[in-house]
Amino acid sequence: MRNILITAGAAAALAAIAPAMPACAQELTTPVPLPAGATILDISAQGSVTRTPDIATIRAGVVTEANDAAGALSANATRMNAVLAALKKAGIAERDIQTAAISLNPKYQHDDDQPPRITGYQATNTVTIRFRDIKRSGAILDALVGEGANQIQGPDLSVDDMEAAQDEARSDAVKKARARAELYARAAGLSVDRIVWIRESGVVSAPRPVMAMRTMAVSDSTQIRPGEQDVSINVDVRFLLK
């Protein structure tokens, strides 16, 4: 959890909510002592923005079997090379392909009253692929399966420029906190003097339920629908009333 403390010296700028707060703000000054008998109001608020995910991350794997370990690995390498060539042909950059796991395991047969015996070997090679054009990712997955990929997991959908989205949510959170503080102050016959401090208390990023992300087959072609994602920031703000 990251704490952001902004004291009286920066309160005037924050009251107007000019540019979004920097993503890595830190403590700015030593807190200014409050007047004797000061009326303090603490407000918690959540700011949020909605984004359409623009990156899909998927794990694609090749599983092969053979009577011996060398045969399983050789067959696996051949098929995985074809998968990687298909990715390159589709325009996926090297930086967006990462080996996730490689394994080789014996297969056992268990007979009654007999010790297990090895009947063959299974080799697995899995890569993580980042698609920066979600609209094309379904067609590319279909091509990977055609080249020998027989394990697909995902997608995990995310927003590329998450910092910018979070900064908008920060600005929204402070605006809401001040509006709520002014409401309470008016109800009490007072007014908001200034912000004493602001602390960021949490960041939330989640898909919107009504626009759930999913993979579906349409006309024998895989389609990935990005839906929408909420990016939220929680802040605690202390106000001085007068």
Backbone hydrogen bonds in HBPLUS format (Angstrom, degrees):
<---DONOR---> <-ACCEPTOR-->    atom                        ^
c    i                          cat <-CA-CA->   ^        H-A-AA   ^      H-
h    n   atom  resd res      DA  || num        DHA   H-A  angle D-A-AA Bond
n    s   type  num  typ     dist DA aas  dist angle  dist       angle   num
A0010-ALA N   A0007-THR O   2.90 MM   3  5.82 154.8  1.97 130.5 136.2     1
A0011-ALA N   A0008-ALA O   3.09 MM   3  4.90 159.1  2.14 102.8 109.4     2
A0014-LEU N   A0010-ALA O   3.25 MM   4  6.47 158.7  2.29 149.5 155.7     3
A0015-ALA N   A0011-ALA O   2.84 MM   4  6.02 149.0  1.94 153.6 162.2     4
A0017-ILE N   A0014-LEU O   2.87 MM   3  4.73 138.5  2.04  97.1 110.4     5
A0025-ALA N   A0022-PRO O   3.35 MM   3  5.39 148.3  2.46 118.8 112.7     6
A0038-ALA N   A0035-PRO O   3.16 MM   3  5.41 140.2  2.33 138.2 131.8     7
A0241-LEU N   A0039-THR O   2.90 MM 202  5.36 179.3  1.90 165.7 165.4     8
A0041-LEU N   A0239-PHE O   2.96 MM 198  5.10 158.5  2.01 144.4 148.3     9
A0239-PHE N   A0041-LEU O   2.76 MM 198  5.10 170.3  1.77 153.2 156.5    10
A0043-ILE N   A0237-VAL O   2.79 MM 194  5.21 168.3  1.81 158.6 162.6    11
A0237-VAL N   A0043-ILE O   2.73 MM 194  5.21 167.8  1.74 160.3 164.6    12
A0045-ALA N   A0235-VAL O   2.95 MM 190  5.54 160.7  1.99 157.6 163.6    13
A0235-VAL N   A0045-ALA O   2.89 MM 190  5.54 166.6  1.91 165.5 169.9    14
A0047-GLY N   A0233-ILE O   2.87 MM 186  5.30 159.0  1.91 157.9 160.0    15
A0233-ILE N   A0047-GLY O   2.82 MM 186  5.30 155.0  1.88 153.6 161.2    16
A0049-VAL N   A0231-VAL O   2.97 MM 182  5.44 149.3  2.07 145.6 155.1    17
A0231-VAL N   A0049-VAL O   2.91 MM 182  5.44 169.2  1.92 164.2 167.0    18
A0051-ARG N   A0229-GLN O   2.88 MM 178  5.29 167.5  1.89 154.6 158.4    19
A0229-GLN N   A0051-ARG O   2.72 MM 178  5.29 153.9  1.79 159.5 168.5    20
A0054-ASP N   A0158-SER O   3.05 MM 104  6.39 132.3  2.29 143.1 151.1    21
A0055-ILE N   A0158-SER O   3.11 MM 103  5.32 141.1  2.27 159.1 156.6    22
A0158-SER N   A0055-ILE O   2.95 MM 103  5.32 157.5  2.00 150.2 155.6    23
A0056-ALA N   A0131-PHE O   3.00 MM  75  5.06 162.4  2.03 143.8 149.5    24
A0131-PHE N   A0056-ALA O   2.69 MM  75  5.06 176.3  1.69 163.0 163.6    25
A0057-THR N   A0156-ASP O   2.85 MM  99  5.04 156.4  1.91 137.5 145.6    26
A0156-ASP N   A0057-THR O   2.86 MM  99  5.04 157.2  1.91 142.3 150.1    27
A0058-ILE N   A0129-ILE O   2.91 MM  71  5.31 160.9  1.95 151.6 156.7    28
A0129-ILE N   A0058-ILE O   2.77 MM  71  5.31 170.7  1.77 160.7 164.0    29
A0059-ARG N   A0153-GLN O   2.89 MM  94  5.02 163.1  1.92 149.2 153.8    30
A0153-GLN N   A0059-ARG O   2.80 MM  94  5.02 152.8  1.88 151.2 156.8    31
A0060-ALA N   A0127-VAL O   2.93 MM  67  5.53 158.4  1.98 162.3 166.4    32
A0127-VAL N   A0060-ALA O   2.88 MM  67  5.53 168.2  1.89 157.7 157.8    33
A0061-GLY N   A0151-GLN O   2.75 MM  90  4.69 159.3  1.79 138.4 141.9    34
A0150-ASN N   A0061-GLY O   2.94 MM  89  6.16 136.5  2.14 149.2 162.7    35
A0151-GLN N   A0061-GLY O   3.11 MM  90  4.69 129.7  2.37 141.5 134.3    36
A0062-VAL N   A0125-ASN O   2.88 MM  63  5.40 153.5  1.95 147.8 155.8    37
A0125-ASN N   A0062-VAL O   3.04 MM  63  5.40 152.0  2.12 146.2 155.1    38
A0064-THR N   A0123-ALA O   2.92 MM  59  5.33 161.0  1.96 152.4 158.8    39
A0123-ALA N   A0064-THR O   2.85 MM  59  5.33 159.0  1.89 152.8 159.8    40
A0066-ALA N   A0121-TYR O   3.03 MM  55  5.53 151.9  2.11 149.0 156.7    41
A0121-TYR N   A0066-ALA O   2.78 MM  55  5.53 160.4  1.82 167.4 171.6    42
A0072-ALA N   A0068-ASP O   3.13 MM   4  6.42 155.5  2.19 150.2 156.9    43
A0073-LEU N   A0069-ALA O   3.00 MM   4  6.26 165.0  2.02 157.6 161.0    44
A0074-SER N   A0070-ALA O   2.89 MM   4  6.00 159.3  1.94 148.7 155.0    45
A0075-ALA N   A0071-GLY O   3.00 MM   4  6.09 167.2  2.02 147.4 150.9    46
A0076-ASN N   A0072-ALA O   3.03 MM   4  6.10 151.8  2.11 139.7 148.2    47
A0077-ALA N   A0073-LEU O   2.87 MM   4  6.07 159.1  1.91 150.1 155.2    48
A0078-THR N   A0074-SER O   3.07 MM   4  6.31 158.6  2.12 149.3 154.5    49
A0079-ARG N   A0075-ALA O   3.14 MM   4  6.38 165.9  2.16 149.4 152.4    50
A0080-MET N   A0076-ASN O   2.84 MM   4  6.00 160.7  1.87 154.4 160.7    51
A0081-ASN N   A0077-ALA O   2.91 MM   4  5.98 153.6  1.98 145.1 151.8    52
A0082-ALA N   A0078-THR O   3.27 MM   4  6.56 148.1  2.38 138.9 146.7    53
A0083-VAL N   A0079-ARG O   3.04 MM   4  6.38 149.1  2.14 143.2 151.9    54
A0084-LEU N   A0080-MET O   2.88 MM   4  6.16 162.9  1.91 156.2 159.5    55
A0085-ALA N   A0081-ASN O   2.93 MM   4  6.09 150.7  2.02 141.2 149.6    56
A0086-ALA N   A0082-ALA O   3.01 MM   4  6.22 147.3  2.12 140.7 149.1    57
A0087-LEU N   A0083-VAL O   3.04 MM   4  6.40 150.4  2.13 146.3 154.4    58
A0088-LYS N   A0084-LEU O   2.98 MM   4  6.25 160.1  2.02 148.4 153.4    59
A0089-LYS N   A0085-ALA O   2.91 MM   4  6.09 157.6  1.96 145.7 152.1    60
A0090-ALA N   A0086-ALA O   2.98 MM   4  6.14 141.9  2.13 139.3 149.3    61
A0092-ILE N   A0087-LEU O   3.07 MM   5  5.51 163.1  2.10 156.9 151.4    62
A0091-GLY N   A0088-LYS O   3.03 MM   3  5.20 157.6  2.08 104.7 111.6    63
A0096-ASP N   A0093-ALA O   2.98 MM   3  5.42 152.4  2.06 111.3 119.9    64
A0097-ILE N   A0094-GLU O   3.13 MM   3  5.45 164.2  2.16 117.6 117.9    65
A0130-ARG N   A0096-ASP O   2.86 MM  34  4.96 157.4  1.91 146.6 151.7    66
A0098-GLN N   A0128-THR O   2.95 MM  30  5.15 156.5  2.00 146.6 153.7    67
A0128-THR N   A0098-GLN O   2.67 MM  30  5.15 166.7  1.69 158.7 160.8    68
A0100-ALA N   A0126-THR O   2.75 MM  26  5.40 161.2  1.78 141.7 146.2    69
A0101-ALA N   A0126-THR O   3.24 MM  25  5.18 158.2  2.29 135.4 135.4    70
A0126-THR N   A0101-ALA O   2.80 MM  25  5.18 164.3  1.82 161.8 164.0    71
A0103-SER N   A0124-THR O   2.83 MM  21  5.14 158.8  1.88 147.3 152.2    72
A0124-THR N   A0103-SER O   2.83 MM  21  5.14 161.1  1.86 149.9 152.1    73
A0105-ASN N   A0122-GLN O   2.88 MM  17  5.30 164.4  1.91 150.5 155.0    74
A0122-GLN N   A0105-ASN O   2.78 MM  17  5.30 161.4  1.82 155.2 161.7    75
A0107-LYS N   A0120-GLY O   2.74 MM  13  5.17 159.6  1.78 143.7 140.0    76
A0119-THR N   A0107-LYS O   2.80 MM  12  5.65 162.1  1.84 150.1 156.2    77
A0109-GLN N   A0117-ARG O   2.82 MM   8  5.45 152.4  1.90 150.1 158.9    78
A0117-ARG N   A0109-GLN O   3.19 MM   8  5.45 160.6  2.23 143.5 148.5    79
A0114-GLN N   A0111-ASP O   3.20 MM   3  5.36 150.5  2.29 131.9 125.4    80
A0136-ARG N   A0133-ASP O   2.98 MM   3  5.71 145.8  2.10 119.6 127.9    81
A0137-SER N   A0134-ILE O   3.13 MM   3  5.10 143.3  2.27  99.9 110.6    82
A0140-ILE N   A0136-ARG O   3.09 MM   4  6.34 155.5  2.16 153.7 161.4    83
A0141-LEU N   A0137-SER O   2.93 MM   4  6.14 154.4  1.99 148.5 155.1    84
A0142-ASP N   A0138-GLY O   3.06 MM   4  6.39 156.1  2.11 148.8 155.0    85
A0143-ALA N   A0139-ALA O   3.10 MM   4  6.41 149.8  2.19 140.9 148.8    86
A0144-LEU N   A0140-ILE O   2.91 MM   4  6.25 149.1  2.00 148.2 157.2    87
A0145-VAL N   A0141-LEU O   2.99 MM   4  6.32 160.9  2.03 156.0 159.7    88
A0146-GLY N   A0142-ASP O   3.07 MM   4  6.32 152.0  2.15 141.5 149.5    89
A0147-GLU N   A0143-ALA O   3.06 MM   4  6.35 127.9  2.34 137.2 150.7    90
A0147-GLU N   A0144-LEU O   2.98 MM   3  5.04 133.8  2.20  96.2 109.5    91
A0149-ALA N   A0144-LEU O   3.03 MM   5  5.52 167.1  2.05 140.7 136.5    92
A0148-GLY N   A0145-VAL O   3.15 MM   3  5.23 162.3  2.18 104.1 109.4    93
A0166-GLN N   A0162-MET O   2.87 MM   4  6.12 157.9  1.92 154.3 160.6    94
A0167-ASP N   A0163-GLU O   2.92 MM   4  6.15 151.6  2.01 147.4 154.9    95
A0168-GLU N   A0164-ALA O   3.14 MM   4  6.43 153.2  2.21 145.3 151.4    96
A0169-ALA N   A0165-ALA O   3.06 MM   4  6.36 153.9  2.13 144.6 152.1    97
A0170-ARG N   A0166-GLN O   2.85 MM   4  6.15 147.0  1.96 146.5 155.9    98
A0171-SER N   A0167-ASP O   3.07 MM   4  6.36 161.7  2.11 148.9 152.4    99
A0172-ASP N   A0168-GLU O   2.99 MM   4  6.24 159.2  2.04 147.5 153.5   100
A0173-ALA N   A0169-ALA O   2.87 MM   4  6.07 152.0  1.95 146.3 153.8   101
A0174-VAL N   A0170-ARG O   3.06 MM   4  6.37 161.1  2.10 155.1 158.4   102
A0175-LYS N   A0171-SER O   3.05 MM   4  6.25 160.2  2.09 149.6 155.4   103
A0176-LYS N   A0172-ASP O   3.00 MM   4  6.21 160.6  2.03 148.8 153.7   104
A0177-ALA N   A0173-ALA O   2.93 MM   4  6.16 155.3  2.00 145.7 153.0   105
A0178-ARG N   A0174-VAL O   2.96 MM   4  6.18 161.8  1.99 151.7 155.6   106
A0179-ALA N   A0175-LYS O   2.97 MM   4  6.21 163.4  2.00 150.9 155.8   107
A0180-ARG N   A0176-LYS O   2.95 MM   4  6.13 157.8  2.00 148.9 154.7   108
A0181-ALA N   A0177-ALA O   2.92 MM   4  6.12 151.6  2.00 144.5 152.9   109
A0182-GLU N   A0178-ARG O   2.89 MM   4  6.15 158.4  1.94 153.8 158.7   110
A0183-LEU N   A0179-ALA O   3.11 MM   4  6.34 149.1  2.21 140.3 148.4   111
A0184-TYR N   A0180-ARG O   3.05 MM   4  6.37 164.8  2.07 152.4 155.0   112
A0185-ALA N   A0181-ALA O   2.88 MM   4  6.06 159.5  1.93 150.4 156.9   113
A0186-ARG N   A0182-GLU O   2.95 MM   4  6.10 164.4  1.97 148.1 151.6   114
A0187-ALA N   A0183-LEU O   3.06 MM   4  6.29 161.9  2.10 149.1 154.3   115
A0188-ALA N   A0184-TYR O   3.07 MM   4  6.30 135.4  2.28 141.2 152.7   116
A0188-ALA N   A0185-ALA O   3.06 MM   3  5.12 130.3  2.32  96.5 110.1   117
A0190-LEU N   A0185-ALA O   2.72 MM   5  4.75 166.4  1.74 149.2 144.3   118
A0189-GLY N   A0186-ARG O   2.99 MM   3  4.98 162.5  2.02 106.0 111.0   119
A0242-LYS N   A0191-SER O   2.87 MM  51  5.50 155.7  1.93 156.8 163.3   120
A0193-ASP N   A0240-LEU O   2.73 MM  47  5.43 154.1  1.80 152.0 159.5   121
A0194-ARG N   A0240-LEU O   3.32 MM  46  5.41 151.5  2.41 134.4 142.0   122
A0240-LEU N   A0194-ARG O   2.79 MM  46  5.41 169.6  1.80 166.5 168.4   123
A0196-VAL N   A0238-ARG O   2.70 MM  42  5.36 168.9  1.71 152.9 156.1   124
A0238-ARG N   A0197-TRP O   2.98 MM  41  5.43 167.4  2.00 155.6 158.9   125
A0199-ARG N   A0236-ASP O   2.79 MM  37  5.15 163.0  1.82 156.2 161.8   126
A0236-ASP N   A0199-ARG O   2.75 MM  37  5.15 161.3  1.79 155.0 161.7   127
A0201-SER N   A0234-ASN O   2.77 MM  33  5.36 158.5  1.82 138.5 145.0   128
A0234-ASN N   A0202-GLY O   2.84 MM  32  5.06 167.5  1.85 152.1 153.7   129
A0204-VAL N   A0232-SER O   2.81 MM  28  4.92 170.7  1.82 144.2 146.0   130
A0232-SER N   A0204-VAL O   2.68 MM  28  4.92 174.4  1.68 157.3 159.3   131
A0206-ALA N   A0230-ASP O   2.99 MM  24  5.46 157.8  2.04 152.9 159.5   132
A0230-ASP N   A0206-ALA O   2.78 MM  24  5.46 153.3  1.85 171.0 163.6   133
A0208-ARG N   A0228-GLU O   3.17 MM  20  5.91 164.4  2.19 139.4 139.4   134
A0211-MET N   A0208-ARG O   2.98 MM   3  5.45 152.7  2.06 115.7 124.3   135
A0225-ARG N   A0214-ARG O   3.39 MM  11  6.02 173.3  2.39 172.4 173.0   136
A0216-MET N   A0223-GLN O   3.17 MM   7  5.61 162.7  2.21 153.8 159.0   137
A0223-GLN N   A0216-MET O   3.01 MM   7  5.61 161.4  2.04 160.6 166.6   138
A0218-VAL N   A0221-SER O   3.11 MM   3  5.43 174.3  2.11 143.6 145.2   139
A0221-SER N   A0218-VAL O   2.98 MM   3  5.43 151.3  2.07 112.7 121.5   140
